[in-house]
Amino acid sequence: SLTNYSNVIDSFPFYYKDRWVLFFKDESARQIQIATASDPTGPYTVLTTGDWAGWGSGVEGPSVMPLGEDAAGNTMFRIYIDAQGAGISYSDAVGAWPDVLTGKWSAPKLLTVPSNPQHGTCIRNPIPNFGV
């Protein structure tokens, strides 16, 4: 359960390094937040509030991919987010685990695709050279 959140949609859970991570949309504030737990059923601790990553309001449908570690041992993540009618954007984060979750994420970049998709789930294929 997510204490103090009664209007949650678009939850995206995944398990990484002995921790359950949940990206979700707080529909009341219209922003994506992060919570973690040691068990998939919770209880979850919410780690973020407001526009913590600079993605703005009105984004939803998070789909997050852990991309492994870089040569320095930093954890890499990519999130795909629905810009509600403006297509799908992505944002990257690189940093020490678990601080990378709530650290600096890149400015969202709009994907160039032939249609105007909304929501979706991304499944990672091996990416040997992240960011190249």
N, CA, C and O atoms as CSV, one atom per row, in Angstrom:
chain,resi,resn,atom,element,x,y,z
A,1,SER,N,N,0.833,-1.191,0.000
A,1,SER,CA,C,0.000,0.000,0.000
A,1,SER,C,C,0.873,1.248,0.000
A,1,SER,O,O,2.016,1.223,0.457
A,2,LEU,N,N,0.322,2.330,-0.515
A,2,LEU,CA,C,1.023,3.605,-0.566
A,2,LEU,C,C,0.291,4.582,0.345
A,2,LEU,O,O,-0.722,5.162,-0.046
A,3,THR,N,N,0.794,4.760,1.540
A,3,THR,CA,C,0.177,5.656,2.500
A,3,THR,C,C,0.125,7.075,1.935
A,3,THR,O,O,1.089,7.543,1.329
A,4,ASN,N,N,-0.990,7.748,2.134
A,4,ASN,CA,C,-1.220,9.127,1.707
A,4,ASN,C,C,-1.416,9.280,0.197
A,4,ASN,O,O,-1.418,10.404,-0.306
A,5,TYR,N,N,-1.578,8.187,-0.526
A,5,TYR,CA,C,-1.829,8.256,-1.961
A,5,TYR,C,C,-3.112,7.492,-2.264
A,5,TYR,O,O,-3.124,6.261,-2.245
A,6,SER,N,N,-4.180,8.210,-2.539
A,6,SER,CA,C,-5.463,7.565,-2.805
A,6,SER,C,C,-5.802,7.533,-4.287
A,6,SER,O,O,-6.773,6.889,-4.683
A,7,ASN,N,N,-5.024,8.211,-5.102
A,7,ASN,CA,C,-5.343,8.320,-6.520
A,7,ASN,C,C,-4.107,7.939,-7.340
A,7,ASN,O,O,-3.468,8.792,-7.955
A,8,VAL,N,N,-3.786,6.647,-7.338
A,8,VAL,CA,C,-2.584,6.136,-7.992
A,8,VAL,C,C,-2.978,5.360,-9.245
A,8,VAL,O,O,-3.871,4.513,-9.202
A,9,ILE,N,N,-2.306,5.652,-10.362
A,9,ILE,CA,C,-2.498,4.893,-11.597
A,9,ILE,C,C,-1.136,4.564,-12.198
A,9,ILE,O,O,-0.106,5.060,-11.744
A,10,ASP,N,N,-1.148,3.735,-13.206
A,10,ASP,CA,C,0.038,3.436,-14.018
A,10,ASP,C,C,1.244,2.992,-13.197
A,10,ASP,O,O,2.340,3.523,-13.376
A,11,SER,N,N,1.060,2.041,-12.314
A,11,SER,CA,C,2.171,1.529,-11.508
A,11,SER,C,C,3.060,0.622,-12.346
A,11,SER,O,O,2.569,-0.195,-13.126
A,12,PHE,N,N,4.363,0.771,-12.181
A,12,PHE,CA,C,5.331,-0.058,-12.886
A,12,PHE,C,C,6.328,-0.612,-11.871
A,12,PHE,O,O,7.274,0.083,-11.500
A,13,PRO,N,N,6.134,-1.856,-11.414
A,13,PRO,CA,C,7.054,-2.448,-10.438
A,13,PRO,C,C,8.166,-3.237,-11.122
A,13,PRO,O,O,7.976,-3.783,-12.209
A,14,PHE,N,N,9.320,-3.292,-10.476
A,14,PHE,CA,C,10.376,-4.206,-10.902
A,14,PHE,C,C,11.263,-4.507,-9.706
A,14,PHE,O,O,11.280,-3.767,-8.723
A,15,TYR,N,N,11.995,-5.601,-9.806
A,15,TYR,CA,C,12.876,-6.055,-8.730
A,15,TYR,C,C,14.310,-5.841,-9.173
A,15,TYR,O,O,14.707,-6.276,-10.254
A,16,TYR,N,N,15.095,-5.164,-8.326
A,16,TYR,CA,C,16.480,-4.878,-8.682
A,16,TYR,C,C,17.324,-4.830,-7.412
A,16,TYR,O,O,17.000,-4.111,-6.466
A,17,LYS,N,N,18.394,-5.593,-7.404
A,17,LYS,CA,C,19.346,-5.609,-6.285
A,17,LYS,C,C,18.645,-5.717,-4.929
A,17,LYS,O,O,18.821,-4.865,-4.058
A,18,ASP,N,N,17.860,-6.761,-4.767
A,18,ASP,CA,C,17.187,-7.083,-3.498
A,18,ASP,C,C,16.171,-6.049,-3.049
A,18,ASP,O,O,15.895,-5.941,-1.854
A,19,ARG,N,N,15.608,-5.289,-3.974
A,19,ARG,CA,C,14.626,-4.285,-3.603
A,19,ARG,C,C,13.538,-4.207,-4.676
A,19,ARG,O,O,13.830,-4.238,-5.871
A,20,TRP,N,N,12.293,-4.108,-4.239
A,20,TRP,CA,C,11.188,-3.841,-5.158
A,20,TRP,C,C,11.093,-2.343,-5.357
A,20,TRP,O,O,11.082,-1.577,-4.394
A,21,VAL,N,N,11.024,-1.932,-6.609
A,21,VAL,CA,C,10.933,-0.514,-6.955
A,21,VAL,C,C,9.615,-0.320,-7.700
A,21,VAL,O,O,9.279,-1.091,-8.599
A,22,LEU,N,N,8.881,0.707,-7.321
A,22,LEU,CA,C,7.593,0.992,-7.932
A,22,LEU,C,C,7.576,2.431,-8.422
A,22,LEU,O,O,7.600,3.368,-7.625
A,23,PHE,N,N,7.535,2.598,-9.736
A,23,PHE,CA,C,7.278,3.912,-10.321
A,23,PHE,C,C,5.768,3.984,-10.500
A,23,PHE,O,O,5.163,3.032,-10.993
A,24,PHE,N,N,5.152,5.088,-10.110
A,24,PHE,CA,C,3.704,5.208,-10.222
A,24,PHE,C,C,3.328,6.658,-10.485
A,24,PHE,O,O,4.100,7.577,-10.209
A,25,LYS,N,N,2.131,6.845,-11.023
A,25,LYS,CA,C,1.640,8.198,-11.244
A,25,LYS,C,C,0.701,8.573,-10.104
A,25,LYS,O,O,-0.290,7.890,-9.843
A,26,ASP,N,N,1.029,9.660,-9.439
A,26,ASP,CA,C,0.126,10.274,-8.474
A,26,ASP,C,C,-0.835,11.105,-9.310
A,26,ASP,O,O,-0.506,12.215,-9.727
A,27,GLU,N,N,-2.018,10.566,-9.554
A,27,GLU,CA,C,-2.968,11.216,-10.451
A,27,GLU,C,C,-3.460,12.546,-9.894
A,27,GLU,O,O,-3.845,13.428,-10.662
A,28,SER,N,N,-3.454,12.704,-8.582
A,28,SER,CA,C,-3.892,13.980,-7.999
A,28,SER,C,C,-2.932,15.107,-8.380
A,28,SER,O,O,-3.368,16.195,-8.755
A,29,ALA,N,N,-1.623,14.846,-8.283
A,29,ALA,CA,C,-0.616,15.849,-8.635
A,29,ALA,C,C,-0.205,15.741,-10.104
A,29,ALA,O,O,0.457,16.634,-10.633
A,30,ARG,N,N,-0.599,14.647,-10.761
A,30,ARG,CA,C,-0.284,14.381,-12.165
A,30,ARG,C,C,1.225,14.260,-12.410
A,30,ARG,O,O,1.747,14.732,-13.420
A,31,GLN,N,N,1.917,13.608,-11.446
A,31,GLN,CA,C,3.364,13.443,-11.555
A,31,GLN,C,C,3.768,12.017,-11.197
A,31,GLN,O,O,3.067,11.329,-10.456
A,32,ILE,N,N,4.892,11.589,-11.724
A,32,ILE,CA,C,5.420,10.255,-11.452
A,32,ILE,C,C,6.276,10.295,-10.190
A,32,ILE,O,O,7.100,11.191,-10.005
A,33,GLN,N,N,6.060,9.299,-9.326
A,33,GLN,CA,C,6.794,9.168,-8.077
A,33,GLN,C,C,7.426,7.776,-8.004
A,33,GLN,O,O,7.145,6.909,-8.831
A,34,ILE,N,N,8.286,7.582,-6.997
A,34,ILE,CA,C,8.970,6.303,-6.786
A,34,ILE,C,C,8.768,5.858,-5.349
A,34,ILE,O,O,8.820,6.661,-4.418
A,35,ALA,N,N,8.536,4.558,-5.186
A,35,ALA,CA,C,8.465,3.947,-3.859
A,35,ALA,C,C,9.270,2.649,-3.898
A,35,ALA,O,O,9.452,2.062,-4.965
A,36,THR,N,N,9.752,2.203,-2.740
A,36,THR,CA,C,10.492,0.945,-2.669
A,36,THR,C,C,9.968,0.100,-1.512
A,36,THR,O,O,9.359,0.608,-0.570
A,37,ALA,N,N,10.223,-1.208,-1.610
A,37,ALA,CA,C,9.820,-2.146,-0.561
A,37,ALA,C,C,10.712,-3.376,-0.620
A,37,ALA,O,O,11.372,-3.627,-1.628
A,38,SER,N,N,10.729,-4.132,0.454
A,38,SER,CA,C,11.494,-5.379,0.469
A,38,SER,C,C,10.647,-6.558,-0.002
A,38,SER,O,O,11.179,-7.634,-0.274
A,39,ASP,N,N,9.332,-6.363,-0.101
A,39,ASP,CA,C,8.405,-7.400,-0.528
A,39,ASP,C,C,7.491,-6.815,-1.608
A,39,ASP,O,O,7.125,-5.643,-1.514
A,40,PRO,N,N,7.113,-7.581,-2.620
A,40,PRO,CA,C,6.293,-7.009,-3.693
A,40,PRO,C,C,4.922,-6.514,-3.226
A,40,PRO,O,O,4.315,-5.668,-3.882
A,41,THR,N,N,4.437,-7.029,-2.114
A,41,THR,CA,C,3.145,-6.579,-1.598
A,41,THR,C,C,3.267,-5.424,-0.615
A,41,THR,O,O,2.261,-4.965,-0.073
A,42,GLY,N,N,4.486,-4.948,-0.377
A,42,GLY,CA,C,4.698,-3.805,0.497
A,42,GLY,C,C,4.947,-4.221,1.927
A,42,GLY,O,O,5.126,-5.404,2.217
A,43,PRO,N,N,4.959,-3.261,2.811
A,43,PRO,CA,C,4.598,-1.864,2.574
A,43,PRO,C,C,5.691,-1.124,1.798
A,43,PRO,O,O,6.878,-1.430,1.917
A,44,TYR,N,N,5.260,-0.149,1.005
A,44,TYR,CA,C,6.167,0.661,0.195
A,44,TYR,C,C,6.445,1.991,0.880
A,44,TYR,O,O,5.565,2.589,1.500
A,45,THR,N,N,7.680,2.435,0.754
A,45,THR,CA,C,8.088,3.754,1.234
A,45,THR,C,C,8.252,4.659,0.026
A,45,THR,O,O,9.058,4.376,-0.860
A,46,VAL,N,N,7.496,5.738,-0.016
A,46,VAL,CA,C,7.584,6.681,-1.129
A,46,VAL,C,C,8.832,7.541,-0.945
A,46,VAL,O,O,9.042,8.120,0.121
A,47,LEU,N,N,9.660,7.621,-1.987
A,47,LEU,CA,C,10.951,8.317,-1.912
A,47,LEU,C,C,10.924,9.718,-2.511
A,47,LEU,O,O,11.838,10.503,-2.263
A,48,THR,N,N,9.903,10.051,-3.291
A,48,THR,CA,C,9.893,11.305,-4.033
A,48,THR,C,C,8.577,12.048,-3.831
A,48,THR,O,O,7.575,11.464,-3.419
A,49,THR,N,N,8.597,13.336,-4.125
A,49,THR,CA,C,7.377,14.156,-4.111
A,49,THR,C,C,7.518,15.239,-5.176
A,49,THR,O,O,8.624,15.592,-5.586
A,50,GLY,N,N,6.387,15.749,-5.609
A,50,GLY,CA,C,6.398,16.856,-6.569
A,50,GLY,C,C,7.070,16.486,-7.870
A,50,GLY,O,O,7.107,15.316,-8.251
A,51,ASP,N,N,7.600,17.482,-8.549
A,51,ASP,CA,C,8.280,17.299,-9.834
A,51,ASP,C,C,9.771,17.057,-9.592
A,51,ASP,O,O,10.613,17.803,-10.092
A,52,TRP,N,N,10.088,16.035,-8.838
A,52,TRP,CA,C,11.441,15.745,-8.377
A,52,TRP,C,C,12.425,15.494,-9.525
A,52,TRP,O,O,13.609,15.798,-9.381
A,53,ALA,N,N,11.970,14.944,-10.667
A,53,ALA,CA,C,12.878,14.610,-11.768
A,53,ALA,C,C,12.853,15.633,-12.898
A,53,ALA,O,O,13.623,15.521,-13.852
A,54,GLY,N,N,11.981,16.623,-12.800
A,54,GLY,CA,C,11.901,17.625,-13.854
A,54,GLY,C,C,11.139,17.167,-15.082
A,54,GLY,O,O,11.296,17.753,-16.153
A,55,TRP,N,N,10.313,16.126,-14.955
A,55,TRP,CA,C,9.530,15.640,-16.085
A,55,TRP,C,C,8.251,16.439,-16.255
A,55,TRP,O,O,7.572,16.304,-17.273
A,56,GLY,N,N,7.913,17.260,-15.285
A,56,GLY,CA,C,6.717,18.077,-15.361
A,56,GLY,C,C,5.456,17.339,-14.970
A,56,GLY,O,O,5.496,16.194,-14.519
A,57,SER,N,N,4.338,18.014,-15.150
A,57,SER,CA,C,3.027,17.433,-14.870
A,57,SER,C,C,2.441,16.882,-16.154
A,57,SER,O,O,2.818,17.289,-17.253
A,58,GLY,N,N,1.530,15.965,-16.001
A,58,GLY,CA,C,0.842,15.439,-17.162
A,58,GLY,C,C,1.545,14.289,-17.849
A,58,GLY,O,O,1.102,13.866,-18.917
A,59,VAL,N,N,2.615,13.764,-17.290
A,59,VAL,CA,C,3.243,12.572,-17.848
A,59,VAL,C,C,2.694,11.358,-17.114
A,59,VAL,O,O,2.279,11.457,-15.960
A,60,GLU,N,N,2.692,10.215,-17.789
A,60,GLU,CA,C,2.170,9.008,-17.162
A,60,GLU,C,C,2.720,7.780,-17.851
A,60,GLU,O,O,3.567,7.881,-18.738
A,61,GLY,N,N,2.238,6.621,-17.443
A,61,GLY,CA,C,2.615,5.371,-18.081
A,61,GLY,C,C,4.087,5.056,-18.019
A,61,GLY,O,O,4.664,4.706,-19.049
A,62,PRO,N,N,4.744,5.162,-16.850
A,62,PRO,CA,C,6.185,4.895,-16.805
A,62,PRO,C,C,6.510,3.441,-17.131
A,62,PRO,O,O,5.805,2.523,-16.712
A,63,SER,N,N,7.565,3.253,-17.870
A,63,SER,CA,C,8.121,1.938,-18.153
A,63,SER,C,C,9.627,2.078,-17.957
A,63,SER,O,O,10.285,2.818,-18.687
A,64,VAL,N,N,10.169,1.370,-16.976
A,64,VAL,CA,C,11.558,1.573,-16.552
A,64,VAL,C,C,12.401,0.352,-16.892
A,64,VAL,O,O,11.982,-0.789,-16.694
A,65,MET,N,N,13.600,0.619,-17.408
A,65,MET,CA,C,14.535,-0.456,-17.702
A,65,MET,C,C,15.842,-0.260,-16.952
A,65,MET,O,O,16.533,0.736,-17.166
A,66,PRO,N,N,16.191,-1.195,-16.076
A,66,PRO,CA,C,17.556,-1.190,-15.548
A,66,PRO,C,C,18.485,-1.603,-16.685
A,66,PRO,O,O,18.247,-2.606,-17.358
A,67,LEU,N,N,19.529,-0.834,-16.892
A,67,LEU,CA,C,20.450,-1.099,-17.997
A,67,LEU,C,C,21.794,-1.645,-17.534
A,67,LEU,O,O,22.759,-1.659,-18.297
A,68,GLY,N,N,21.856,-2.092,-16.290
A,68,GLY,CA,C,23.104,-2.652,-15.790
A,68,GLY,C,C,23.993,-1.596,-15.174
A,68,GLY,O,O,23.518,-0.582,-14.661
A,69,GLU,N,N,25.295,-1.848,-15.233
A,69,GLU,CA,C,26.266,-0.936,-14.625
A,69,GLU,C,C,27.286,-0.493,-15.649
A,69,GLU,O,O,27.621,-1.229,-16.578
A,70,ASP,N,N,27.783,0.746,-15.461
A,70,ASP,CA,C,28.839,1.235,-16.341
A,70,ASP,C,C,30.190,0.770,-15.814
A,70,ASP,O,O,30.250,0.048,-14.818
A,71,ALA,N,N,31.260,1.170,-16.460
A,71,ALA,CA,C,32.613,0.728,-16.090
A,71,ALA,C,C,33.003,1.167,-14.679
A,71,ALA,O,O,33.847,0.535,-14.044
A,72,ALA,N,N,32.395,2.242,-14.187
A,72,ALA,CA,C,32.708,2.741,-12.840
A,72,ALA,C,C,31.843,2.081,-11.768
A,72,ALA,O,O,31.979,2.397,-10.586
A,73,GLY,N,N,30.961,1.174,-12.166
A,73,GLY,CA,C,30.098,0.501,-11.209
A,73,GLY,C,C,28.803,1.239,-10.907
A,73,GLY,O,O,28.064,0.847,-10.003
A,74,ASN,N,N,28.518,2.303,-11.653
A,74,ASN,CA,C,27.269,3.042,-11.468
A,74,ASN,C,C,26.112,2.303,-12.127
A,74,ASN,O,O,26.272,1.710,-13.194
A,75,THR,N,N,24.962,2.342,-11.496
A,75,THR,CA,C,23.752,1.737,-12.037
A,75,THR,C,C,23.140,2.679,-13.062
A,75,THR,O,O,23.119,3.894,-12.867
A,76,MET,N,N,22.638,2.107,-14.162
A,76,MET,CA,C,22.041,2.905,-15.237
A,76,MET,C,C,20.581,2.511,-15.414
A,76,MET,O,O,20.243,1.328,-15.421
A,77,PHE,N,N,19.716,3.521,-15.557
A,77,PHE,CA,C,18.294,3.303,-15.791
A,77,PHE,C,C,17.821,4.165,-16.946
A,77,PHE,O,O,18.375,5.231,-17.215
A,78,ARG,N,N,16.791,3.686,-17.621
A,78,ARG,CA,C,16.081,4.488,-18.619
A,78,ARG,C,C,14.594,4.335,-18.330
A,78,ARG,O,O,14.107,3.233,-18.082
A,79,ILE,N,N,13.876,5.463,-18.368
A,79,ILE,CA,C,12.432,5.450,-18.211
A,79,ILE,C,C,11.809,5.985,-19.497
A,79,ILE,O,O,12.271,6.969,-20.074
A,80,TYR,N,N,10.758,5.313,-19.921
A,80,TYR,CA,C,9.936,5.796,-21.027
A,80,TYR,C,C,8.643,6.309,-20.407
A,80,TYR,O,O,8.039,5.630,-19.576
A,81,ILE,N,N,8.216,7.500,-20.803
A,81,ILE,CA,C,7.016,8.104,-20.238
A,81,ILE,C,C,6.122,8.642,-21.341
A,81,ILE,O,O,6.590,9.160,-22.355
A,82,ASP,N,N,4.851,8.507,-21.118
A,82,ASP,CA,C,3.837,8.979,-22.045
A,82,ASP,C,C,3.619,10.463,-21.787
A,82,ASP,O,O,3.273,10.861,-20.675
A,83,ALA,N,N,3.821,11.276,-22.810
A,83,ALA,CA,C,3.653,12.726,-22.676
A,83,ALA,C,C,2.223,13.157,-22.985
A,83,ALA,O,O,1.980,14.307,-23.350
A,84,GLN,N,N,1.289,12.236,-22.839
A,84,GLN,CA,C,-0.146,12.472,-23.000
A,84,GLN,C,C,-0.498,13.243,-24.272
A,84,GLN,O,O,-0.844,14.424,-24.240
A,85,GLY,N,N,-0.395,12.535,-25.375
A,85,GLY,CA,C,-0.764,13.130,-26.656
A,85,GLY,C,C,0.411,13.662,-27.447
A,85,GLY,O,O,0.282,13.918,-28.644
A,86,ALA,N,N,1.550,13.833,-26.805
A,86,ALA,CA,C,2.729,14.352,-27.493
A,86,ALA,C,C,3.722,13.242,-27.827
A,86,ALA,O,O,4.837,13.526,-28.264
A,87,GLY,N,N,3.335,11.987,-27.628
A,87,GLY,CA,C,4.213,10.865,-27.915
A,87,GLY,C,C,4.874,10.305,-26.672
A,87,GLY,O,O,4.442,10.561,-25.548
A,88,ILE,N,N,5.931,9.535,-26.894
A,88,ILE,CA,C,6.675,8.888,-25.816
A,88,ILE,C,C,8.047,9.545,-25.708
A,88,ILE,O,O,8.741,9.738,-26.706
A,89,SER,N,N,8.422,9.883,-24.479
A,89,SER,CA,C,9.745,10.452,-24.207
A,89,SER,C,C,10.536,9.468,-23.359
A,89,SER,O,O,9.969,8.557,-22.756
A,90,TYR,N,N,11.844,9.659,-23.317
A,90,TYR,CA,C,12.675,8.856,-22.426
A,90,TYR,C,C,13.630,9.764,-21.658
A,90,TYR,O,O,13.941,10.878,-22.080
A,91,SER,N,N,14.082,9.252,-20.524
A,91,SER,CA,C,14.993,9.971,-19.652
A,91,SER,C,C,15.932,8.948,-19.030
A,91,SER,O,O,15.518,7.826,-18.737
A,92,ASP,N,N,17.189,9.319,-18.827
A,92,ASP,CA,C,18.209,8.413,-18.292
A,92,ASP,C,C,18.751,8.899,-16.962
A,92,ASP,O,O,18.787,10.096,-16.676
A,93,ALA,N,N,19.173,7.928,-16.157
A,93,ALA,CA,C,19.848,8.236,-14.891
A,93,ALA,C,C,21.029,7.289,-14.734
A,93,ALA,O,O,20.943,6.110,-15.076
A,94,VAL,N,N,22.121,7.811,-14.218
A,94,VAL,CA,C,23.320,7.027,-13.936
A,94,VAL,C,C,23.833,7.463,-12.583
A,94,VAL,O,O,24.018,8.656,-12.339
A,95,GLY,N,N,24.067,6.495,-11.693
A,95,GLY,CA,C,24.589,6.840,-10.373
A,95,GLY,C,C,24.707,5.629,-9.480
A,95,GLY,O,O,24.427,4.504,-9.893
A,96,ALA,N,N,25.123,5.869,-8.254
A,96,ALA,CA,C,25.301,4.801,-7.276
A,96,ALA,C,C,23.943,4.270,-6.828
A,96,ALA,O,O,23.013,5.038,-6.583
A,97,TRP,N,N,23.843,2.953,-6.725
A,97,TRP,CA,C,22.616,2.311,-6.253
A,97,TRP,C,C,22.510,2.479,-4.745
A,97,TRP,O,O,23.527,2.303,-4.074
A,98,PRO,N,N,21.373,2.804,-4.162
A,98,PRO,CA,C,20.071,3.072,-4.758
A,98,PRO,C,C,19.805,4.559,-4.997
A,98,PRO,O,O,18.721,4.933,-5.443
A,99,ASP,N,N,20.795,5.407,-4.701
A,99,ASP,CA,C,20.601,6.851,-4.856
A,99,ASP,C,C,20.272,7.261,-6.281
A,99,ASP,O,O,19.674,8.315,-6.499
A,100,VAL,N,N,20.655,6.441,-7.256
A,100,VAL,CA,C,20.372,6.746,-8.662
A,100,VAL,C,C,18.877,6.913,-8.913
A,100,VAL,O,O,18.477,7.686,-9.784
A,101,LEU,N,N,18.055,6.200,-8.159
A,101,LEU,CA,C,16.603,6.282,-8.370
A,101,LEU,C,C,16.089,7.704,-8.220
A,101,LEU,O,O,15.283,8.164,-9.029
A,102,THR,N,N,16.549,8.398,-7.195
A,102,THR,CA,C,16.041,9.735,-6.889
A,102,THR,C,C,17.040,10.829,-7.235
A,102,THR,O,O,16.855,11.990,-6.870
A,103,GLY,N,N,18.095,10.451,-7.938
A,103,GLY,CA,C,19.113,11.418,-8.333
A,103,GLY,C,C,18.724,12.180,-9.593
A,103,GLY,O,O,17.542,12.316,-9.912
A,104,LYS,N,N,19.715,12.667,-10.292
A,104,LYS,CA,C,19.482,13.475,-11.495
A,104,LYS,C,C,19.133,12.582,-12.681
A,104,LYS,O,O,19.840,11.623,-12.989
A,105,TRP,N,N,18.038,12.919,-13.329
A,105,TRP,CA,C,17.614,12.265,-14.564
A,105,TRP,C,C,17.775,13.270,-15.699
A,105,TRP,O,O,17.620,14.474,-15.497
A,106,SER,N,N,18.085,12.772,-16.887
A,106,SER,CA,C,18.253,13.666,-18.033
A,106,SER,C,C,16.912,14.294,-18.417
A,106,SER,O,O,15.847,13.777,-18.081
A,107,ALA,N,N,16.991,15.413,-19.122
A,107,ALA,CA,C,15.771,16.040,-19.635
A,107,ALA,C,C,15.092,15.055,-20.589
A,107,ALA,O,O,15.778,14.378,-21.355
A,108,PRO,N,N,13.770,14.962,-20.559
A,108,PRO,CA,C,13.079,14.029,-21.456
A,108,PRO,C,C,13.349,14.337,-22.933
A,108,PRO,O,O,13.356,15.492,-23.358
A,109,LYS,N,N,13.570,13.272,-23.692
A,109,LYS,CA,C,13.788,13.392,-25.134
A,109,LYS,C,C,12.660,12.644,-25.831
A,109,LYS,O,O,12.380,11.492,-25.500
A,110,LEU,N,N,12.018,13.287,-26.784
A,110,LEU,CA,C,10.897,12.694,-27.499
A,110,LEU,C,C,11.401,11.674,-28.509
A,110,LEU,O,O,12.313,11.959,-29.286
A,111,LEU,N,N,10.807,10.487,-28.497
A,111,LEU,CA,C,11.139,9.474,-29.489
A,111,LEU,C,C,10.536,9.869,-30.836
A,111,LEU,O,O,9.430,10.406,-30.896
A,112,THR,N,N,11.253,9.607,-31.884
A,112,THR,CA,C,10.740,9.846,-33.223
A,112,THR,C,C,10.184,8.524,-33.727
A,112,THR,O,O,10.928,7.581,-33.996
A,113,VAL,N,N,8.874,8.475,-33.848
A,113,VAL,CA,C,8.200,7.263,-34.302
A,113,VAL,C,C,7.139,7.653,-35.333
A,113,VAL,O,O,6.691,8.799,-35.347
A,114,PRO,N,N,6.730,6.712,-36.198
A,114,PRO,CA,C,5.791,7.059,-37.263
A,114,PRO,C,C,4.353,7.292,-36.796
A,114,PRO,O,O,3.530,7.778,-37.571
A,115,SER,N,N,4.046,6.963,-35.576
A,115,SER,CA,C,2.701,7.185,-35.056
A,115,SER,C,C,2.809,7.968,-33.753
A,115,SER,O,O,3.905,8.369,-33.362
A,116,ASN,N,N,1.712,8.183,-33.096
A,116,ASN,CA,C,1.707,8.915,-31.831
A,116,ASN,C,C,1.270,7.965,-30.717
A,116,ASN,O,O,0.134,8.045,-30.248
A,117,PRO,N,N,2.165,7.063,-30.289
A,117,PRO,CA,C,1.770,6.052,-29.305
A,117,PRO,C,C,1.532,6.658,-27.923
A,117,PRO,O,O,2.020,7.740,-27.596
A,118,GLN,N,N,0.766,5.919,-27.130
A,118,GLN,CA,C,0.559,6.274,-25.735
A,118,GLN,C,C,0.754,5.016,-24.905
A,118,GLN,O,O,0.313,3.936,-25.297
A,119,HIS,N,N,1.394,5.149,-23.789
A,119,HIS,CA,C,1.663,4.042,-22.870
A,119,HIS,C,C,2.343,2.882,-23.585
A,119,HIS,O,O,2.384,2.820,-24.813
A,120,GLY,N,N,2.854,2.003,-22.814
A,120,GLY,CA,C,3.491,0.821,-23.351
A,120,GLY,C,C,4.446,0.258,-22.327
A,120,GLY,O,O,4.752,0.902,-21.323
A,121,THR,N,N,4.910,-0.930,-22.583
A,121,THR,CA,C,5.893,-1.555,-21.717
A,121,THR,C,C,7.107,-1.879,-22.556
A,121,THR,O,O,6.990,-2.477,-23.626
A,122,CYS,N,N,8.255,-1.492,-22.081
A,122,CYS,CA,C,9.499,-1.756,-22.789
A,122,CYS,C,C,10.185,-2.944,-22.154
A,122,CYS,O,O,10.208,-3.088,-20.932
A,123,ILE,N,N,10.737,-3.784,-22.987
A,123,ILE,CA,C,11.508,-4.933,-22.523
A,123,ILE,C,C,12.913,-4.760,-23.052
A,123,ILE,O,O,13.113,-4.540,-24.246
A,124,ARG,N,N,13.869,-4.857,-22.178
A,124,ARG,CA,C,15.256,-4.582,-22.534
A,124,ARG,C,C,15.862,-5.708,-23.355
A,124,ARG,O,O,15.782,-6.879,-22.983
A,125,ASN,N,N,16.470,-5.340,-24.475
A,125,ASN,CA,C,17.357,-6.222,-25.201
A,125,ASN,C,C,18.761,-5.880,-24.718
A,125,ASN,O,O,18.971,-4.783,-24.201
A,126,PRO,N,N,19.716,-6.771,-24.868
A,126,PRO,CA,C,21.074,-6.423,-24.425
A,126,PRO,C,C,21.579,-5.156,-25.111
A,126,PRO,O,O,21.544,-5.045,-26.336
A,127,ILE,N,N,22.047,-4.209,-24.312
A,127,ILE,CA,C,22.618,-2.970,-24.827
A,127,ILE,C,C,24.041,-2.884,-24.292
A,127,ILE,O,O,24.241,-2.417,-23.171
A,128,PRO,N,N,25.034,-3.321,-25.061
A,128,PRO,CA,C,26.397,-3.372,-24.534
A,128,PRO,C,C,27.053,-2.013,-24.360
A,128,PRO,O,O,27.980,-1.893,-23.559
A,129,ASN,N,N,26.608,-0.971,-25.083
A,129,ASN,CA,C,27.257,0.335,-25.009
A,129,ASN,C,C,26.232,1.403,-24.717
A,129,ASN,O,O,25.888,2.190,-25.599
A,130,PHE,N,N,25.731,1.445,-23.477
A,130,PHE,CA,C,24.724,2.399,-23.073
A,130,PHE,C,C,25.185,3.812,-23.404
A,130,PHE,O,O,26.307,4.202,-23.082
A,131,GLY,N,N,24.317,4.567,-24.043
A,131,GLY,CA,C,24.615,5.969,-24.319
A,131,GLY,C,C,25.437,6.206,-25.566
A,131,GLY,O,O,25.740,7.355,-25.889
A,132,VAL,N,N,25.802,5.172,-26.265
A,132,VAL,CA,C,26.616,5.341,-27.470
A,132,VAL,C,C,25.729,5.310,-28.690
A,132,VAL,O,O,26.218,5.436,-29.813
